[in-house]
Amino acid sequence: MPPSTALILNPHARRLHRDPELVARLERVAEGRAPMLVTETLADLDLACATMAGQPPDQVLVCGGDGTVMSAITALWRAFGPRPLPRLVLVPAGTVSTTARRFSGHADPLQLVDQALAGALAATSRQPTLEVTEPDAAARLGFTFGTGLVARFFERYDAATHRGRLRAAAIVARTLLGSLVGDAYARSVLEPVACTLRADELVLRARAFSLVVASVLKNVGLGMRVTYRAGEDPMRPHVVASALVPRRLGPQLWRVLLGRRLRGEGGFDGLVHELGLEFHEPTSYVLDGERFVASAVTVRAGPVVEIAVP
C-alpha cells in the first residue's frame, strides 16, 4: 500500500507565490490521497506538526524553499520530541532551494509529489542536521549556519528587487572583484565581525571573523564547497572560520569552489561537537537562508533524519 502521507505547503515560497495555479494543481494531485496543509504562518506550521504527531504519517512532503524546509523540520522535531521523525520528501519550490535540490535535484514538483504519494520513492538518505540555540530561545534545526560575510550576503540578497541564482551570483562576483581593488562594497560584505569563537574546548585567539560557517552539507549553495568535509561524522559538523581581512579573503573564492581549505592565520577548519559564538553586540546570522539576530549562538549536531531521494 502507498505510505500514509501529509503535505506541508508554504504558499509564500517564491515559485508558489508567483504561480498560484501550481498550488491548485498540487491540491488536485493530493486530493483523496493525502491532506495538504497550507501553512501561512509559523503558528500554522506548529499547529499542523503538533496535530500530525498525534497520528504520525509514514512520510511528510515539504513544499517550499530553504526557509520552509528549516522551519518544517524544526516544527516536526519540537512536536515529535524524542521520537524519530517521519521520512521527509523535499519538494523544491523556493528561490534557490539549495537543501531540497541537494536531495531532489530539479524534479518537477507535481511529478515528485505524485511519485511520493504513489510510494514510488524507495531510496532514502540518512542526513545529519544542525541544532542551533540562542540564549533563552527555542532551538532550531537546519543544515547550514553562517555569520559574517554569509549574513551580509543575505542582507543584500533579501534587499534585491529580483532574486534567484543569477542575482546571488552577481553579488558574489561583485564582492570578489571589489575585494581585489578594496572597494567599499566588498569591505561592507567581508569586514570581520567582532566575536569570540569556541570550537569544542579551543577558544581561538582572534577576536573578529570575516567568515564563520558550520554545515552538514558539502555544497552550501552556488557551488560553494567551503565545508568540504561535511557529512564525514554525523555527530560533528564541519566548521570553517576565517579572520582574514577582505583583500586576503576575497581572492580565495576559487579554493571554496574547488572544495579546498582556506589559507591564512587565525582561523579554524575542522569537525567539532560544538561551536560557540559570543558576539560583542547583537549580530545577524543565517540558518538555511533565514536571518536571525543574537548575542550568542551555540551550534551542535542535531538528529539524523531520513530524506527520500528520487
DAGIHU-V574735 format. One record per residue. N is the residue number from 1. SS is DSSP state (@ for helix, = for strand, . for the rest). Layout:
# DAGIHU-V574735
N;SS / N;SS
This chain:
# DAGIHU-V574735
1;. / 2;. / 3;. / 4;. / 5;= / 6;= / 7;= / 8;= / 9;= / 10;. / 11;. / 12;. / 13;. / 14;@ / 15;@ / 16;@ / 17;@ / 18;@ / 19;. / 20;@ / 21;@ / 22;@ / 23;@ / 24;@ / 25;@ / 26;@ / 27;@ / 28;@ / 29;@ / 30;@ / 31;. / 32;. / 33;. / 34;. / 35;= / 36;= / 37;= / 38;= / 39;. / 40;. / 41;. / 42;@ / 43;@ / 44;@ / 45;@ / 46;@ / 47;@ / 48;@ / 49;@ / 50;@ / 51;@ / 52;@ / 53;@ / 54;@ / 55;. / 56;. / 57;. / 58;. / 59;= / 60;= / 61;= / 62;= / 63;= / 64;= / 65;. / 66;@ / 67;@ / 68;@ / 69;@ / 70;@ / 71;@ / 72;@ / 73;@ / 74;@ / 75;@ / 76;@ / 77;@ / 78;@ / 79;@ / 80;@ / 81;. / 82;. / 83;. / 84;. / 85;. / 86;. / 87;= / 88;= / 89;= / 90;= / 91;= / 92;= / 93;. / 94;. / 95;. / 96;. / 97;. / 98;@ / 99;@ / 100;@ / 101;@ / 102;@ / 103;@ / 104;@ / 105;. / 106;. / 107;. / 108;. / 109;@ / 110;@ / 111;@ / 112;@ / 113;@ / 114;@ / 115;@ / 116;@ / 117;@ / 118;. / 119;. / 120;. / 121;. / 122;. / 123;. / 124;= / 125;= / 126;= / 127;= / 128;. / 129;. / 130;= / 131;= / 132;= / 133;= / 134;= / 135;. / 136;. / 137;. / 138;. / 139;. / 140;= / 141;= / 142;= / 143;. / 144;= / 145;= / 146;= / 147;= / 148;= / 149;@ / 150;@ / 151;@ / 152;@ / 153;@ / 154;@ / 155;@ / 156;@ / 157;@ / 158;@ / 159;@ / 160;. / 161;. / 162;. / 163;. / 164;. / 165;@ / 166;@ / 167;@ / 168;@ / 169;@ / 170;@ / 171;@ / 172;@ / 173;@ / 174;@ / 175;@ / 176;@ / 177;@ / 178;@ / 179;@ / 180;@ / 181;@ / 182;. / 183;. / 184;@ / 185;@ / 186;@ / 187;@ / 188;@ / 189;@ / 190;@ / 191;. / 192;. / 193;= / 194;= / 195;= / 196;= / 197;= / 198;= / 199;= / 200;. / 201;. / 202;= / 203;= / 204;. / 205;. / 206;. / 207;. / 208;= / 209;= / 210;. / 211;= / 212;= / 213;= / 214;= / 215;= / 216;. / 217;. / 218;. / 219;. / 220;. / 221;. / 222;. / 223;. / 224;. / 225;. / 226;. / 227;. / 228;. / 229;. / 230;. / 231;. / 232;. / 233;. / 234;. / 235;. / 236;. / 237;= / 238;= / 239;= / 240;= / 241;= / 242;= / 243;. / 244;. / 245;. / 246;@ / 247;@ / 248;@ / 249;@ / 250;@ / 251;@ / 252;@ / 253;@ / 254;@ / 255;@ / 256;@ / 257;@ / 258;. / 259;. / 260;. / 261;. / 262;. / 263;. / 264;. / 265;. / 266;. / 267;. / 268;= / 269;= / 270;= / 271;= / 272;= / 273;. / 274;= / 275;= / 276;= / 277;= / 278;= / 279;= / 280;= / 281;= / 282;= / 283;= / 284;= / 285;= / 286;= / 287;= / 288;. / 289;. / 290;= / 291;= / 292;= / 293;= / 294;= / 295;= / 296;= / 297;= / 298;= / 299;= / 300;= / 301;= / 302;. / 303;. / 304;. / 305;= / 306;= / 307;= / 308;= / 309;. / 310;.
